[in-house]
Amino acid sequence: MVDELHLEAANQQRIRFKCNEDDICGNFDPKLLRQMLSNLLTNALKYSPKGDPVDLELNGEENQAILLVRDRGIGIPANDQIHLFEPFHRAQNTGTINGTGLGLAIVKKAVDLHQGTIYVQSEIDVGTTFTINLPLLNAKKFESGHDKSCPD
């Protein structure tokens, strides 16, 4: 997916992927997970200056996977953050940048379906970080040297 987004961004922006765990095994819906990450990364690229990288991190902590998407873009005004996950809501500072206001509502619904949580930290002209915590439902983390397949 990161490679696909690089092609769409015409190499003007890069996504830096960092994974701090060797093995995280969870019971996730792959289509919903892809939709979550795609929407967040596309937004991060869209609202960031050309040439500035977007960070995607995957961390494991206790019984959850933690995904972070961080940009150095226009930021989200505080009064818009409370409505961020409502359908058709767009922040007041998006100007003429194309969008429907549905992407983050879809992300929130997908996170909820995974029984996870999503948080946003944002500052105008500094950037935005979305943090998604997804429980590792019916799964376990495998240590190096053990069977690395996910349980059914």
N, CA, C and O atoms as a GROMACS GRO file, in nm:
protein
  608
    1MET      N    1   0.082  -0.119   0.000
    1MET     CA    2   0.000   0.000   0.000
    1MET      C    3   0.087   0.125   0.000
    1MET      O    4   0.056   0.222  -0.070
    2VAL      N    5   0.195   0.124   0.079
    2VAL     CA    6   0.285   0.239   0.082
    2VAL      C    7   0.343   0.264  -0.056
    2VAL      O    8   0.351   0.379  -0.100
    3ASP      N    9   0.383   0.157  -0.125
    3ASP     CA   10   0.436   0.173  -0.261
    3ASP      C   11   0.332   0.231  -0.355
    3ASP      O   12   0.365   0.316  -0.438
    4GLU      N   13   0.207   0.188  -0.344
    4GLU     CA   14   0.100   0.242  -0.428
    4GLU      C   15   0.081   0.391  -0.402
    4GLU      O   16   0.065   0.468  -0.497
    5LEU      N   17   0.083   0.431  -0.276
    5LEU     CA   18   0.066   0.573  -0.244
    5LEU      C   19   0.184   0.656  -0.291
    5LEU      O   20   0.168   0.772  -0.327
    6HIS      N   21   0.303   0.597  -0.291
    6HIS     CA   22   0.419   0.668  -0.344
    6HIS      C   23   0.400   0.696  -0.493
    6HIS      O   24   0.432   0.805  -0.541
    7LEU      N   25   0.347   0.599  -0.566
    7LEU     CA   26   0.322   0.619  -0.709
    7LEU      C   27   0.220   0.730  -0.731
    7LEU      O   28   0.237   0.814  -0.819
    8GLU      N   29   0.113   0.730  -0.651
    8GLU     CA   30   0.009   0.831  -0.664
    8GLU      C   31   0.062   0.970  -0.631
    8GLU      O   32   0.019   1.069  -0.691
    9ALA      N   33   0.155   0.978  -0.537
    9ALA     CA   34   0.211   1.108  -0.497
    9ALA      C   35   0.320   1.153  -0.594
    9ALA      O   36   0.382   1.257  -0.573
   10ALA      N   37   0.344   1.077  -0.698
   10ALA     CA   38   0.441   1.110  -0.803
   10ALA      C   39   0.579   1.141  -0.745
   10ALA      O   40   0.649   1.230  -0.792
   11ASN      N   41   0.616   1.066  -0.642
   11ASN     CA   42   0.748   1.077  -0.579
   11ASN      C   43   0.776   1.216  -0.522
   11ASN      O   44   0.892   1.249  -0.494
   12GLN      N   45   0.674   1.297  -0.503
   12GLN     CA   46   0.695   1.429  -0.443
   12GLN      C   47   0.697   1.419  -0.291
   12GLN      O   48   0.753   1.505  -0.223
   13GLN      N   49   0.638   1.315  -0.238
   13GLN     CA   50   0.634   1.294  -0.094
   13GLN      C   51   0.665   1.149  -0.064
   13GLN      O   52   0.638   1.060  -0.146
   14ARG      N   53   0.720   1.126   0.051
   14ARG     CA   54   0.755   0.990   0.091
   14ARG      C   55   0.684   0.953   0.220
   14ARG      O   56   0.662   1.037   0.308
   15ILE      N   57   0.651   0.827   0.229
   15ILE     CA   58   0.599   0.771   0.354
   15ILE      C   59   0.713   0.692   0.416
   15ILE      O   60   0.768   0.601   0.354
   16ARG      N   61   0.747   0.728   0.538
   16ARG     CA   62   0.853   0.656   0.609
   16ARG      C   63   0.785   0.556   0.702
   16ARG      O   64   0.715   0.595   0.796
   17PHE      N   65   0.808   0.428   0.676
   17PHE     CA   66   0.746   0.323   0.757
   17PHE      C   67   0.847   0.271   0.858
   17PHE      O   68   0.961   0.241   0.824
   18LYS      N   69   0.802   0.262   0.983
   18LYS     CA   70   0.887   0.212   1.090
   18LYS      C   71   0.805   0.112   1.171
   18LYS      O   72   0.694   0.142   1.215
   19CYS      N   73   0.861  -0.007   1.188
   19CYS     CA   74   0.795  -0.110   1.268
   19CYS      C   75   0.886  -0.144   1.384
   19CYS      O   76   1.000  -0.187   1.363
   20ASN      N   77   0.838  -0.126   1.505
   20ASN     CA   78   0.919  -0.148   1.624
   20ASN      C   79   0.901  -0.288   1.684
   20ASN      O   80   0.948  -0.314   1.794
   21GLU      N   81   0.836  -0.375   1.613
   21GLU     CA   82   0.812  -0.511   1.661
   21GLU      C   83   0.848  -0.609   1.551
   21GLU      O   84   0.827  -0.582   1.433
   22ASP      N   85   0.901  -0.724   1.591
   22ASP     CA   86   0.928  -0.829   1.495
   22ASP      C   87   0.801  -0.902   1.455
   22ASP      O   88   0.781  -0.933   1.337
   23ASP      N   89   0.714  -0.927   1.552
   23ASP     CA   90   0.595  -1.007   1.526
   23ASP      C   91   0.476  -0.951   1.602
   23ASP      O   92   0.475  -0.950   1.725
   24ILE      N   93   0.378  -0.906   1.527
   24ILE     CA   94   0.250  -0.868   1.587
   24ILE      C   95   0.145  -0.947   1.509
   24ILE      O   96   0.134  -0.935   1.387
   25CYS      N   97   0.071  -1.025   1.581
   25CYS     CA   98  -0.028  -1.109   1.516
   25CYS      C   99  -0.164  -1.074   1.576
   25CYS      O  100  -0.184  -1.085   1.697
   26GLY      N  101  -0.255  -1.033   1.491
   26GLY     CA  102  -0.386  -0.995   1.540
   26GLY      C  103  -0.496  -1.046   1.451
   26GLY      O  104  -0.472  -1.092   1.339
   27ASN      N  105  -0.616  -1.038   1.500
   27ASN     CA  106  -0.734  -1.080   1.428
   27ASN      C  107  -0.799  -0.956   1.368
   27ASN      O  108  -0.898  -0.905   1.421
   28PHE      N  109  -0.743  -0.907   1.256
   28PHE     CA  110  -0.790  -0.786   1.192
   28PHE      C  111  -0.856  -0.818   1.058
   28PHE      O  112  -0.820  -0.916   0.992
   29ASP      N  113  -0.950  -0.736   1.021
   29ASP     CA  114  -1.008  -0.747   0.888
   29ASP      C  115  -0.914  -0.674   0.792
   29ASP      O  116  -0.897  -0.553   0.803
   30PRO      N  117  -0.852  -0.746   0.699
   30PRO     CA  118  -0.751  -0.682   0.613
   30PRO      C  119  -0.806  -0.569   0.527
   30PRO      O  120  -0.736  -0.471   0.503
   31LYS      N  121  -0.931  -0.580   0.482
   31LYS     CA  122  -0.989  -0.474   0.399
   31LYS      C  123  -1.014  -0.348   0.482
   31LYS      O  124  -0.987  -0.237   0.437
   32LEU      N  125  -1.065  -0.367   0.604
   32LEU     CA  126  -1.088  -0.251   0.690
   32LEU      C  127  -0.956  -0.187   0.733
   32LEU      O  128  -0.945  -0.064   0.739
   33LEU      N  129  -0.858  -0.269   0.763
   33LEU     CA  130  -0.728  -0.217   0.803
   33LEU      C  131  -0.666  -0.136   0.688
   33LEU      O  132  -0.611  -0.028   0.710
   34ARG      N  133  -0.676  -0.188   0.569
   34ARG     CA  134  -0.625  -0.117   0.451
   34ARG      C  135  -0.699   0.016   0.432
   34ARG      O  136  -0.637   0.118   0.402
   35GLN      N  137  -0.830   0.014   0.450
   35GLN     CA  138  -0.910   0.136   0.434
   35GLN      C  139  -0.870   0.241   0.537
   35GLN      O  140  -0.857   0.359   0.504
   36MET      N  141  -0.850   0.198   0.663
   36MET     CA  142  -0.808   0.291   0.768
   36MET      C  143  -0.676   0.359   0.731
   36MET      O  144  -0.665   0.481   0.730
   37LEU      N  145  -0.578   0.276   0.700
   37LEU     CA  146  -0.445   0.329   0.671
   37LEU      C  147  -0.444   0.411   0.543
   37LEU      O  148  -0.378   0.515   0.535
   38SER      N  149  -0.516   0.365   0.443
   38SER     CA  150  -0.521   0.438   0.317
   38SER      C  151  -0.579   0.578   0.337
   38SER      O  152  -0.524   0.676   0.287
   39ASN      N  153  -0.690   0.587   0.409
   39ASN     CA  154  -0.752   0.718   0.432
   39ASN      C  155  -0.661   0.810   0.511
   39ASN      O  156  -0.646   0.927   0.477
   40LEU      N  157  -0.600   0.758   0.617
   40LEU     CA  158  -0.512   0.841   0.699
   40LEU      C  159  -0.388   0.885   0.623
   40LEU      O  160  -0.348   1.002   0.630
   41LEU      N  161  -0.327   0.794   0.550
   41LEU     CA  162  -0.206   0.829   0.475
   41LEU      C  163  -0.236   0.924   0.360
   41LEU      O  164  -0.159   1.017   0.334
   42THR      N  165  -0.346   0.900   0.290
   42THR     CA  166  -0.385   0.989   0.180
   42THR      C  167  -0.409   1.130   0.232
   42THR      O  168  -0.364   1.227   0.171
   43ASN      N  169  -0.479   1.142   0.344
   43ASN     CA  170  -0.501   1.274   0.403
   43ASN      C  171  -0.369   1.340   0.444
   43ASN      O  172  -0.347   1.458   0.418
   44ALA      N  173  -0.283   1.262   0.507
   44ALA     CA  174  -0.154   1.317   0.551
   44ALA      C  175  -0.075   1.370   0.432
   44ALA      O  176  -0.016   1.478   0.440
   45LEU      N  177  -0.074   1.296   0.324
   45LEU     CA  178  -0.004   1.341   0.204
   45LEU      C  179  -0.071   1.464   0.144
   45LEU      O  180  -0.004   1.558   0.100
   46LYS      N  181  -0.203   1.463   0.141
   46LYS     CA  182  -0.279   1.571   0.078
   46LYS      C  183  -0.261   1.704   0.152
   46LYS      O  184  -0.253   1.809   0.088
   47TYR      N  185  -0.256   1.701   0.284
   47TYR     CA  186  -0.252   1.824   0.362
   47TYR      C  187  -0.111   1.862   0.409
   47TYR      O  188  -0.095   1.950   0.494
   48SER      N  189  -0.010   1.797   0.352
   48SER     CA  190   0.129   1.827   0.387
   48SER      C  191   0.198   1.898   0.271
   48SER      O  192   0.160   1.880   0.155
   49PRO      N  193   0.298   1.978   0.302
   49PRO     CA  194   0.375   2.042   0.194
   49PRO      C  195   0.446   1.937   0.110
   49PRO      O  196   0.492   1.836   0.161
   50LYS      N  197   0.454   1.963  -0.020
   50LYS     CA  198   0.526   1.872  -0.110
   50LYS      C  199   0.670   1.858  -0.061
   50LYS      O  200   0.735   1.956  -0.025
   51GLY      N  201   0.716   1.735  -0.060
   51GLY     CA  202   0.853   1.709  -0.019
   51GLY      C  203   0.867   1.672   0.128
   51GLY      O  204   0.968   1.614   0.167
   52ASP      N  205   0.767   1.704   0.210
   52ASP     CA  206   0.774   1.668   0.352
   52ASP      C  207   0.729   1.523   0.369
   52ASP      O  208   0.625   1.484   0.315
   53PRO      N  209   0.804   1.443   0.444
   53PRO     CA  210   0.766   1.303   0.462
   53PRO      C  211   0.648   1.287   0.558
   53PRO      O  212   0.621   1.373   0.642
   54VAL      N  213   0.579   1.177   0.542
   54VAL     CA  214   0.472   1.134   0.632
   54VAL      C  215   0.523   1.008   0.700
   54VAL      O  216   0.581   0.921   0.635
   55ASP      N  217   0.501   0.998   0.830
   55ASP     CA  218   0.548   0.882   0.906
   55ASP      C  219   0.434   0.786   0.935
   55ASP      O  220   0.324   0.827   0.972
   56LEU      N  221   0.461   0.658   0.916
   56LEU     CA  222   0.370   0.550   0.954
   56LEU      C  223   0.449   0.458   1.046
   56LEU      O  224   0.554   0.407   1.008
   57GLU      N  225   0.399   0.439   1.166
   57GLU     CA  226   0.466   0.353   1.263
   57GLU      C  227   0.372   0.244   1.312
   57GLU      O  228   0.252   0.267   1.328
   58LEU      N  229   0.427   0.128   1.334
   58LEU     CA  230   0.354   0.015   1.392
   58LEU      C  231   0.430  -0.029   1.516
   58LEU      O  232   0.549  -0.062   1.509
   59ASN      N  233   0.361  -0.031   1.628
   59ASN     CA  234   0.419  -0.073   1.755
   59ASN      C  235   0.327  -0.174   1.820
   59ASN      O  236   0.206  -0.172   1.799
   60GLY      N  237   0.385  -0.262   1.898
   60GLY     CA  238   0.307  -0.355   1.977
   60GLY      C  239   0.328  -0.324   2.124
   60GLY      O  240   0.440  -0.299   2.168
   61GLU      N  241   0.220  -0.325   2.197
   61GLU     CA  242   0.228  -0.296   2.340
   61GLU      C  243   0.122  -0.378   2.412
   61GLU      O  244   0.003  -0.365   2.385
   62GLU      N  245   0.166  -0.462   2.504
   62GLU     CA  246   0.078  -0.552   2.577
   62GLU      C  247  -0.012  -0.625   2.479
   62GLU      O  248   0.039  -0.701   2.397
   63ASN      N  249  -0.140  -0.606   2.483
   63ASN     CA  250  -0.231  -0.680   2.396
   63ASN      C  251  -0.293  -0.591   2.289
   63ASN      O  252  -0.411  -0.605   2.257
   64GLN      N  253  -0.212  -0.501   2.234
   64GLN     CA  254  -0.266  -0.414   2.130
   64GLN      C  255  -0.160  -0.378   2.027
   64GLN      O  256  -0.040  -0.375   2.055
   65ALA      N  257  -0.208  -0.350   1.908
   65ALA     CA  258  -0.125  -0.295   1.802
   65ALA      C  259  -0.151  -0.145   1.800
   65ALA      O  260  -0.265  -0.101   1.810
   66ILE      N  261  -0.044  -0.068   1.787
   66ILE     CA  262  -0.056   0.077   1.785
   66ILE      C  263  -0.004   0.127   1.651
   66ILE      O  264   0.111   0.104   1.615
   67LEU      N  265  -0.090   0.197   1.579
   67LEU     CA  266  -0.055   0.255   1.450
   67LEU      C  267  -0.053   0.406   1.464
   67LEU      O  268  -0.146   0.466   1.518
   68LEU      N  269   0.053   0.468   1.416
   68LEU     CA  270   0.064   0.614   1.418
   68LEU      C  271   0.083   0.664   1.276
   68LEU      O  272   0.165   0.610   1.201
   69VAL      N  273   0.009   0.766   1.240
   69VAL     CA  274   0.029   0.836   1.113
   69VAL      C  275   0.054   0.981   1.149
   69VAL      O  276  -0.030   1.048   1.209
   70ARG      N  277   0.174   1.030   1.112
   70ARG     CA  278   0.216   1.165   1.152
   70ARG      C  279   0.256   1.245   1.028
   70ARG      O  280   0.331   1.197   0.942
   71ASP      N  281   0.203   1.366   1.020
   71ASP     CA  282   0.243   1.455   0.911
   71ASP      C  283   0.292   1.588   0.968
   71ASP      O  284   0.280   1.615   1.087
   72ARG      N  285   0.344   1.670   0.882
   72ARG     CA  286   0.392   1.803   0.918
   72ARG      C  287   0.315   1.906   0.835
   72ARG      O  288   0.373   2.000   0.780
   73GLY      N  289   0.184   1.885   0.828
   73GLY     CA  290   0.099   1.963   0.739
   73GLY      C  291   0.032   2.083   0.804
   73GLY      O  292   0.085   2.144   0.897
   74ILE      N  293  -0.086   2.115   0.751
   74ILE     CA  294  -0.156   2.237   0.790
   74ILE      C  295  -0.215   2.230   0.930
   74ILE      O  296  -0.246   2.333   0.988
   75GLY      N  297  -0.232   2.111   0.984
   75GLY     CA  298  -0.292   2.095   1.116
   75GLY      C  299  -0.443   2.111   1.112
   75GLY      O  300  -0.500   2.153   1.011
   76ILE      N  301  -0.506   2.077   1.222
   76ILE     CA  302  -0.653   2.081   1.232
   76ILE      C  303  -0.688   2.176   1.346
   76ILE      O  304  -0.644   2.157   1.460
   77PRO      N  305  -0.768   2.280   1.317
   77PRO     CA  306  -0.807   2.372   1.424
   77PRO      C  307  -0.878   2.299   1.538
   77PRO      O  308  -0.952   2.204   1.515
   78ALA      N  309  -0.855   2.345   1.660
   78ALA     CA  310  -0.911   2.281   1.780
   78ALA      C  311  -1.064   2.271   1.772
   78ALA      O  312  -1.120   2.169   1.811
   79ASN      N  313  -1.130   2.374   1.724
   79ASN     CA  314  -1.277   2.370   1.719
   79ASN      C  315  -1.329   2.272   1.614
   79ASN      O  316  -1.446   2.235   1.619
   80ASP      N  317  -1.246   2.231   1.519
   80ASP     CA  318  -1.286   2.129   1.422
   80ASP      C  319  -1.258   1.988   1.472
   80ASP      O  320  -1.320   1.892   1.426
   81GLN      N  321  -1.166   1.974   1.566
   81GLN     CA  322  -1.126   1.841   1.612
   81GLN      C  323  -1.241   1.765   1.678
   81GLN      O  324  -1.245   1.642   1.671
   82ILE      N  325  -1.332   1.836   1.742
   82ILE     CA  326  -1.444   1.766   1.808
   82ILE      C  327  -1.544   1.707   1.708
   82ILE      O  328  -1.621   1.618   1.743
   83HIS      N  329  -1.541   1.757   1.584
   83HIS     CA  330  -1.633   1.708   1.481
   83HIS      C  331  -1.561   1.624   1.376
   83HIS      O  332  -1.619   1.587   1.274
   84LEU      N  333  -1.436   1.594   1.400
   84LEU     CA  334  -1.348   1.534   1.301
   84LEU      C  335  -1.400   1.404   1.241
   84LEU      O  336  -1.380   1.379   1.122
   85PHE      N  337  -1.466   1.322   1.320
   85PHE     CA  338  -1.509   1.190   1.272
   85PHE      C  339  -1.656   1.188   1.230
   85PHE      O  340  -1.714   1.081   1.210
   86GLU      N  341  -1.716   1.305   1.218
   86GLU     CA  342  -1.854   1.314   1.170
   86GLU      C  343  -1.856   1.315   1.018
   86GLU      O  344  -1.773   1.380   0.955
   87PRO      N  345  -1.950   1.241   0.958
   87PRO     CA  346  -1.958   1.241   0.811
   87PRO      C  347  -1.977   1.381   0.754
   87PRO      O  348  -2.055   1.460   0.807
   88PHE      N  349  -1.906   1.408   0.649
   88PHE     CA  350  -1.914   1.532   0.569
   88PHE      C  351  -1.855   1.654   0.639
   88PHE      O  352  -1.861   1.765   0.585
   89HIS      N  353  -1.797   1.637   0.757
   89HIS     CA  354  -1.732   1.751   0.823
   89HIS      C  355  -1.592   1.770   0.764
   89HIS      O  356  -1.515   1.675   0.753
   90ARG      N  357  -1.562   1.893   0.728
   90ARG     CA  358  -1.428   1.929   0.680
   90ARG      C  359  -1.380   2.046   0.763
   90ARG      O  360  -1.457   2.137   0.794
   91ALA      N  361  -1.254   2.043   0.799
   91ALA     CA  362  -1.197   2.150   0.880
   91ALA      C  363  -1.202   2.283   0.803
   91ALA      O  364  -1.196   2.285   0.680
   92GLN      N  365  -1.213   2.391   0.877
   92GLN     CA  366  -1.228   2.522   0.815
   92GLN      C  367  -1.105   2.568   0.739
   92GLN      O  368  -1.114   2.658   0.656
   93ASN      N  369  -0.989   2.509   0.766
   93ASN     CA  370  -0.866   2.553   0.701
   93ASN      C  371  -0.828   2.469   0.580
   93ASN      O  372  -0.714   2.479   0.532
   94THR      N  373  -0.919   2.386   0.529
   94THR     CA  374  -0.885   2.301   0.415
   94THR      C  375  -0.889   2.376   0.283
   94THR      O  376  -0.833   2.330   0.183
   95GLY      N  377  -0.953   2.491   0.281
   95GLY     CA  378  -0.955   2.575   0.162
   95GLY      C  379  -1.006   2.503   0.040
   95GLY      O  380  -1.114   2.444   0.041
   96THR      N  381  -0.927   2.508  -0.068
   96THR     CA  382  -0.969   2.450  -0.196
   96THR      C  383  -0.917   2.308  -0.215
   96THR      O  384  -0.930   2.252  -0.324
   97ILE      N  385  -0.860   2.249  -0.111
   97ILE     CA  386  -0.811   2.111  -0.121
   97ILE      C  387  -0.932   2.018  -0.131
   97ILE      O  388  -1.022   2.023  -0.048
   98ASN      N  389  -0.932   1.934  -0.234
   98ASN     CA  390  -1.045   1.844  -0.258
   98ASN      C  391  -1.066   1.745  -0.144
   98ASN      O  392  -0.969   1.699  -0.083
   99GLY      N  393  -1.192   1.714  -0.116
   99GLY     CA  394  -1.227   1.614  -0.016
   99GLY      C  395  -1.376   1.612   0.005
   99GLY      O  396  -1.446   1.708  -0.024
  100THR      N  397  -1.426   1.499   0.058
  100THR     CA  398  -1.569   1.483   0.080
  100THR      C  399  -1.607   1.495   0.227
  100THR      O  400  -1.724   1.517   0.260
  101GLY      N  401  -1.510   1.480   0.316
  101GLY     CA  402  -1.542   1.479   0.458
  101GLY      C  403  -1.588   1.342   0.506
  101GLY      O  404  -1.646   1.330   0.614
  102LEU      N  405  -1.564   1.239   0.427
  102LEU     CA  406  -1.606   1.104   0.465
  102LEU      C  407  -1.491   1.016   0.514
  102LEU      O  408  -1.515   0.921   0.588
  103GLY      N  409  -1.369   1.045   0.476
  103GLY     CA  410  -1.254   0.960   0.506
  103GLY      C  411  -1.237   0.929   0.653
  103GLY      O  412  -1.221   0.813   0.690
  104LEU      N  413  -1.239   1.031   0.737
  104LEU     CA  414  -1.216   1.008   0.880
  104LEU      C  415  -1.336   0.943   0.947
  104LEU      O  416  -1.320   0.871   1.046
  105ALA      N  417  -1.456   0.965   0.895
  105ALA     CA  418  -1.574   0.895   0.947
  105ALA      C  419  -1.562   0.746   0.918
  105ALA      O  420  -1.598   0.663   1.001
  106ILE      N  421  -1.510   0.712   0.800
  106ILE     CA  422  -1.489   0.572   0.765
  106ILE      C  423  -1.380   0.511   0.853
  106ILE      O  424  -1.394   0.398   0.900
  107VAL      N  425  -1.273   0.586   0.875
  107VAL     CA  426  -1.165   0.538   0.962
  107VAL      C  427  -1.221   0.507   1.101
  107VAL      O  428  -1.194   0.401   1.157
  108LYS      N  429  -1.298   0.600   1.156
  108LYS     CA  430  -1.354   0.583   1.291
  108LYS      C  431  -1.443   0.460   1.298
  108LYS      O  432  -1.436   0.384   1.394
  109LYS      N  433  -1.526   0.440   1.197
  109LYS     CA  434  -1.614   0.323   1.196
  109LYS      C  435  -1.534   0.193   1.190
  109LYS      O  436  -1.567   0.096   1.259
  110ALA      N  437  -1.428   0.190   1.109
  110ALA     CA  438  -1.344   0.071   1.099
  110ALA      C  439  -1.271   0.044   1.231
  110ALA      O  440  -1.257  -0.071   1.272
  111VAL      N  441  -1.225   0.149   1.296
  111VAL     CA  442  -1.159   0.134   1.427
  111VAL      C  443  -1.259   0.079   1.528
  111VAL      O  444  -1.227  -0.012   1.604
  112ASP      N  445  -1.380   0.134   1.529
  112ASP     CA  446  -1.485   0.087   1.621
  112ASP      C  447  -1.518  -0.060   1.597
  112ASP      O  448  -1.537  -0.136   1.692
  113LEU      N  449  -1.524  -0.101   1.470
  113LEU     CA  450  -1.554  -0.241   1.439
  113LEU      C  451  -1.445  -0.335   1.489
  113LEU      O  452  -1.472  -0.453   1.514
  114HIS      N  453  -1.324  -0.285   1.504
  114HIS     CA  454  -1.214  -0.363   1.560
  114HIS      C  455  -1.206  -0.348   1.712
  114HIS      O  456  -1.114  -0.400   1.775
  115GLN      N  457  -1.302  -0.278   1.770
  115GLN     CA  458  -1.306  -0.252   1.915
  115GLN      C  459  -1.182  -0.175   1.960
  115GLN      O  460  -1.130  -0.197   2.070
  116GLY      N  461  -1.136  -0.086   1.872
  116GLY     CA  462  -1.018  -0.006   1.902
  116GLY      C  463  -1.053   0.138   1.936
  116GLY      O  464  -1.170   0.173   1.950
  117THR      N  465  -0.950   0.220   1.948
  117THR     CA  466  -0.967   0.363   1.975
  117THR      C  467  -0.878   0.441   1.879
  117THR      O  468  -0.777   0.392   1.830
  118ILE      N  469  -0.919   0.565   1.854
  118ILE     CA  470  -0.840   0.655   1.770
  118ILE      C  471  -0.830   0.789   1.840
  118ILE      O  472  -0.928   0.840   1.896
  119TYR      N  473  -0.711   0.846   1.836
  119TYR     CA  474  -0.684   0.976   1.898
  119TYR      C  475  -0.616   1.066   1.796
  119TYR      O  476  -0.547   1.018   1.706
  120VAL      N  477  -0.635   1.195   1.812
  120VAL     CA  478  -0.569   1.290   1.724
  120VAL      C  479  -0.500   1.397   1.808
  120VAL      O  480  -0.554   1.444   1.908
  121GLN      N  481  -0.381   1.433   1.767
  121GLN     CA  482  -0.310   1.547   1.822
  121GLN      C  483  -0.273   1.633   1.703
  121GLN      O  484  -0.216   1.584   1.606
  122SER      N  485  -0.306   1.762   1.711
  122SER     CA  486  -0.280   1.847   1.596
  122SER      C  487  -0.254   1.990   1.641
  122SER      O  488  -0.309   2.039   1.739
  123GLU      N  489  -0.168   2.054   1.564
  123GLU     CA  490  -0.138   2.195   1.587
  123GLU      C  491  -0.128   2.263   1.451
  123GLU      O  492  -0.064   2.212   1.359
  124ILE      N  493  -0.192   2.377   1.438
  124ILE     CA  494  -0.194   2.451   1.312
  124ILE      C  495  -0.051   2.479   1.266
  124ILE      O  496   0.034   2.521   1.344
  125ASP      N  497  -0.026   2.453   1.138
  125ASP     CA  498   0.103   2.476   1.072
  125ASP      C  499   0.219   2.396   1.131
  125ASP      O  500   0.335   2.424   1.100
  126VAL      N  501   0.189   2.297   1.215
  126VAL     CA  502   0.293   2.210   1.271
  126VAL      C  503   0.269   2.066   1.224
  126VAL      O  504   0.364   1.997   1.186
  127GLY      N  505   0.144   2.022   1.227
  127GLY     CA  506   0.112   1.888   1.180
  127GLY      C  507   0.012   1.816   1.268
  127GLY      O  508  -0.037   1.868   1.367
  128THR      N  509  -0.015   1.693   1.227
  128THR     CA  510  -0.117   1.611   1.291
  128THR      C  511  -0.066   1.470   1.309
  128THR      O  512   0.004   1.416   1.223
  129THR      N  513  -0.100   1.410   1.423
  129THR     CA  514  -0.070   1.270   1.448
  129THR      C  515  -0.199   1.198   1.486
  129THR      O  516  -0.268   1.237   1.580
  130PHE      N  517  -0.230   1.093   1.412
  130PHE     CA  518  -0.341   1.005   1.446
  130PHE      C  519  -0.280   0.880   1.508
  130PHE      O  520  -0.186   0.823   1.454
  131THR      N  521  -0.335   0.838   1.621
  131THR     CA  522  -0.292   0.716   1.689
  131THR      C  523  -0.411   0.622   1.699
  131THR      O  524  -0.515   0.656   1.754
  132ILE      N  525  -0.393   0.503   1.644
  132ILE     CA  526  -0.497   0.401   1.649
  132ILE      C  527  -0.446   0.288   1.738
  132ILE      O  528  -0.336   0.236   1.717
  133ASN      N  529  -0.526   0.250   1.836
  133ASN     CA  530  -0.497   0.135   1.922
  133ASN      C  531  -0.598   0.026   1.888
  133ASN      O  532  -0.719   0.045   1.901
  134LEU      N  533  -0.547  -0.089   1.845
  134LEU     CA  534  -0.633  -0.202   1.810
  134LEU      C  535  -0.599  -0.319   1.901
  134LEU      O  536  -0.484  -0.361   1.907
  135PRO      N  537  -0.698  -0.372   1.971
  135PRO     CA  538  -0.671  -0.488   2.056
  135PRO      C  539  -0.636  -0.609   1.970
  135PRO      O  540  -0.688  -0.627   1.860
  136LEU      N  541  -0.548  -0.690   2.023
  136LEU     CA  542  -0.510  -0.813   1.955
  136LEU      C  543  -0.608  -0.921   1.996
  136LEU      O  544  -0.573  -1.013   2.071
  137LEU      N  545  -0.730  -0.911   1.947
  137LEU     CA  546  -0.837  -1.004   1.981
  137LEU      C  547  -0.805  -1.144   1.931
  137LEU      O  548  -0.762  -1.163   1.818
  138ASN      N  549  -0.825  -1.242   2.018
  138ASN     CA  550  -0.807  -1.382   1.981
  138ASN      C  551  -0.673  -1.408   1.914
  138ASN      O  552  -0.663  -1.490   1.822
  139ALA      N  553  -0.572  -1.339   1.960
  139ALA     CA  554  -0.440  -1.355   1.900
  139ALA      C  555  -0.335  -1.346   2.008
  139ALA      O  556  -0.365  -1.310   2.122
  140LYS      N  557  -0.215  -1.379   1.972
  140LYS     CA  558  -0.106  -1.367   2.066
  140LYS      C  559   0.018  -1.320   1.992
  140LYS      O  560   0.030  -1.337   1.871
  141LYS      N  561   0.108  -1.260   2.066
  141LYS     CA  562   0.233  -1.214   2.009
  141LYS      C  563   0.332  -1.330   2.015
  141LYS      O  564   0.345  -1.396   2.118
  142PHE      N  565   0.401  -1.353   1.908
  142PHE     CA  566   0.496  -1.462   1.900
  142PHE      C  567   0.637  -1.410   1.918
  142PHE      O  568   0.674  -1.308   1.860
  143GLU      N  569   0.714  -1.479   1.997
  143GLU     CA  570   0.853  -1.442   2.019
  143GLU      C  571   0.940  -1.505   1.910
  143GLU      O  572   0.900  -1.604   1.848
  144SER      N  573   1.055  -1.448   1.886
  144SER     CA  574   1.148  -1.501   1.786
  144SER      C  575   1.179  -1.648   1.816
  144SER      O  576   1.195  -1.687   1.931
  145GLY      N  577   1.188  -1.726   1.709
  145GLY     CA  578   1.221  -1.866   1.723
  145GLY      C  579   1.099  -1.956   1.738
  145GLY      O  580   1.113  -2.078   1.735
  146HIS      N  581   0.981  -1.898   1.755
  146HIS     CA  582   0.858  -1.978   1.767
  146HIS      C  583   0.782  -1.975   1.635
  146HIS      O  584   0.815  -1.900   1.544
  147ASP      N  585   0.681  -2.056   1.628
  147ASP     CA  586   0.593  -2.057   1.512
  147ASP      C  587   0.538  -1.917   1.489
  147ASP      O  588   0.484  -1.857   1.582
  148LYS      N  589   0.551  -1.864   1.368
  148LYS     CA  590   0.512  -1.726   1.342
  148LYS      C  591   0.378  -1.715   1.271
  148LYS      O  592   0.341  -1.607   1.224
  149SER      N  593   0.305  -1.823   1.262
  149SER     CA  594   0.174  -1.815   1.199
  149SER      C  595   0.070  -1.772   1.302
  149SER      O  596   0.081  -1.803   1.420
  150CYS      N  597  -0.029  -1.700   1.254
  150CYS     CA  598  -0.137  -1.656   1.341
  150CYS      C  599  -0.230  -1.771   1.372
  150CYS      O  600  -0.256  -1.854   1.285
  151PRO      N  601  -0.280  -1.778   1.494
  151PRO     CA  602  -0.377  -1.883   1.526
  151PRO      C  603  -0.509  -1.855   1.456
  151PRO      O  604  -0.544  -1.740   1.431
  152ASP      N  605  -0.582  -1.962   1.424
  152ASP     CA  606  -0.714  -1.945   1.361
  152ASP      C  607  -0.819  -1.915   1.464
  152ASP      O  608  -0.936  -1.898   1.430
   0.00000   0.00000   0.00000
